[in-house]
Amino acid sequence: MRPQTAILGLGAALGLAALAAAADAPVPAADIVPATWQHHKITISYYGITSLYTCSGLEDHVRDILLLLGARKDAKVNATGCPGPDVPSHTAWIQMDFDTLRPADAASADAASAAQTVRSYWAARELSPQRPSFMGSGDCELVEQMKDSISKSFALRDVLYRTDCVPHEITLDAFDVKGEALVAAPAS
């Protein structure tokens, strides 16, 4: 296990704690958006030239990204294809099974769907090296390869999705994903 992987694990725990604290902040009623959960099952192949991950490291990292962008807390990620349980690999298959919010369609709202409506709001989100703390400079290839999964699965607005990955090089500003994601509002 590389020292960077251990630091990423600690950073992930601290980053998720900060996210949880921010999620508990009250949201003004005017900013609440009715939404419904939408299920997604996606498989991507990861091929990293610059950064290697263990399968369990990929699972944790991808799940952290999904949760940051508003996936429901029961998101599941399974990575396969690594040469061993704790052996870093250039390649892996990543299977994601998760739910995200979509704005509810007011025109087709009925009593049954109203019961399934979730209070949500647009929250600023950013993925860049060290932002949030579980992201690192070597994550460019992973962010680049997750673009379609993120863009097609999450309700996003005002999104800037930039990756400038250079094989065999870790660049401090190689990726930047900024915008607003529809996330569940804390219970009132």
C-alpha positions in Angstrom: 0.0 0.0 0.0 1.4 3.4 -1.0 1.6 6.1 1.6 -0.6 8.3 -0.6 -3.4 5.6 -0.3 -3.2 5.8 3.5 -3.3 9.5 3.5 -6.3 9.4 1.0 -8.2 7.2 3.5 -7.6 9.6 6.3 -8.5 12.5 4.1 -11.7 10.8 3.0 -12.8 10.4 6.6 -12.2 14.0 7.3 -13.8 15.2 4.1 -17.0 13.2 4.7 -17.2 14.5 8.2 -17.0 18.1 6.9 -19.7 17.2 4.3 -21.9 15.8 7.0 -21.6 18.9 9.0 -22.4 21.1 6.0 -25.4 18.9 5.2 -26.9 19.6 8.6 -27.0 23.3 8.0 -30.6 24.6 7.6 -31.8 25.3 4.0 -34.1 28.3 3.5 -37.6 27.1 2.5 -37.5 29.2 -0.7 -34.5 27.1 -1.9 -36.2 23.7 -1.4 -36.8 21.7 -4.6 -39.2 18.7 -4.7 -37.3 15.7 -6.2 -37.6 12.0 -6.6 -34.9 9.3 -6.4 -33.8 7.7 -9.7 -31.9 4.4 -9.7 -28.7 3.8 -11.7 -26.6 0.7 -12.4 -23.4 1.6 -14.3 -20.2 -0.4 -15.0 -17.1 1.4 -16.3 -13.6 0.1 -16.9 -10.8 2.0 -15.2 -7.5 2.2 -16.9 -4.9 4.3 -15.1 -1.5 5.0 -16.4 -0.4 7.5 -13.7 -2.2 6.3 -10.6 -2.7 2.8 -9.4 -5.5 1.8 -7.0 -6.4 -1.4 -5.1 -9.9 -2.6 -5.8 -11.0 -1.7 -2.3 -9.4 1.7 -2.7 -11.3 2.3 -5.9 -14.5 1.3 -4.3 -14.1 3.7 -1.4 -12.9 6.6 -3.6 -15.7 6.2 -6.2 -18.3 5.9 -3.4 -17.0 9.1 -1.8 -17.4 10.9 -5.1 -20.9 9.6 -5.6 -21.9 10.7 -2.1 -20.4 14.1 -2.5 -22.5 14.7 -5.6 -25.7 13.7 -3.8 -26.1 10.0 -4.3 -28.2 8.3 -1.6 -26.2 7.0 1.3 -26.9 3.3 0.4 -24.7 3.6 -2.8 -22.8 0.4 -3.6 -19.5 0.2 -5.5 -17.8 -3.0 -6.4 -14.4 -3.1 -8.2 -13.1 -6.3 -9.8 -10.1 -7.3 -11.9 -7.3 -6.4 -9.6 -4.5 -9.0 -9.4 -5.0 -9.5 -5.6 -7.0 -8.1 -2.7 -4.5 -5.4 -1.7 -2.5 -5.2 -4.9 -2.6 -1.9 -6.8 -3.6 -2.3 -10.4 -3.7 -0.2 -13.6 -7.0 -1.7 -14.6 -10.3 -2.6 -12.9 -14.0 -2.9 -13.6 -16.1 -0.6 -11.4 -19.7 -1.5 -10.9 -21.9 1.3 -9.3 -25.4 0.8 -8.0 -26.8 4.0 -6.6 -29.7 6.5 -6.6 -29.7 10.2 -7.4 -32.2 13.0 -7.2 -34.1 14.5 -10.1 -36.4 17.5 -9.9 -40.0 16.2 -9.5 -42.2 16.9 -12.5 -44.9 19.2 -11.2 -47.2 18.5 -14.1 -47.5 14.8 -13.3 -47.5 15.0 -9.5 -50.2 12.8 -8.0 -50.8 11.5 -4.5 -48.7 8.4 -5.0 -45.7 10.3 -6.3 -46.1 13.1 -3.7 -45.5 10.5 -1.0 -42.2 9.7 -2.7 -41.1 13.3 -3.1 -37.8 14.3 -1.3 -37.0 17.8 -0.1 -33.8 18.8 -1.9 -31.7 21.8 -2.9 -29.0 22.9 -5.3 -25.6 22.7 -3.5 -22.3 24.0 -4.8 -19.9 21.1 -5.3 -16.3 20.9 -6.4 -13.9 18.1 -7.3 -10.3 19.2 -7.7 -6.9 18.1 -6.2 -7.3 18.4 -2.4 -10.9 19.6 -2.7 -12.6 18.0 -0.9 -9.8 16.6 1.1 -10.2 13.0 -0.1 -9.3 14.0 -3.7 -5.6 14.1 -4.7 -3.5 15.3 -7.6 -3.3 11.7 -9.0 -7.1 11.3 -9.4 -7.3 13.0 -12.8 -7.7 9.8 -14.8 -10.4 8.5 -12.5 -12.3 11.8 -12.7 -11.9 11.8 -16.5 -13.2 8.3 -16.8 -16.2 8.9 -14.6 -17.4 11.9 -16.6 -20.2 10.2 -18.5 -21.3 8.4 -15.3 -21.5 11.6 -13.4 -22.9 13.8 -16.2 -25.7 11.3 -17.1 -26.7 10.2 -13.6 -26.8 13.4 -11.5 -29.0 16.5 -11.7 -26.3 19.1 -12.2 -26.4 22.8 -13.3 -23.8 25.4 -14.2 -21.2 22.6 -14.5 -17.6 23.1 -15.6 -15.9 19.7 -16.1 -12.3 20.0 -17.1 -9.6 17.3 -17.1 -6.1 17.7 -18.5 -4.5 14.4 -17.6 -1.0 13.7 -18.8 0.2 10.1 -18.7 3.0 9.5 -16.2 2.7 13.0 -14.7 0.9 14.3 -11.7 -0.1 18.0 -12.3 -1.4 20.1 -9.4 -4.4 21.5 -11.4 -5.0 18.6 -13.8 -8.8 18.5 -13.2 -11.6 20.7 -11.9 -15.2 19.9 -11.7 -17.4 22.7 -10.4 -21.1 23.3 -10.4 -24.3 22.7 -8.4 -25.8 19.2 -7.6 -29.2 18.4 -6.4 -28.8 17.0 -3.0 -31.2 15.9 -0.2 -32.1 18.6 2.3 -31.5 17.8 6.0 -34.5 16.7 7.9 -36.3 19.7 9.4 
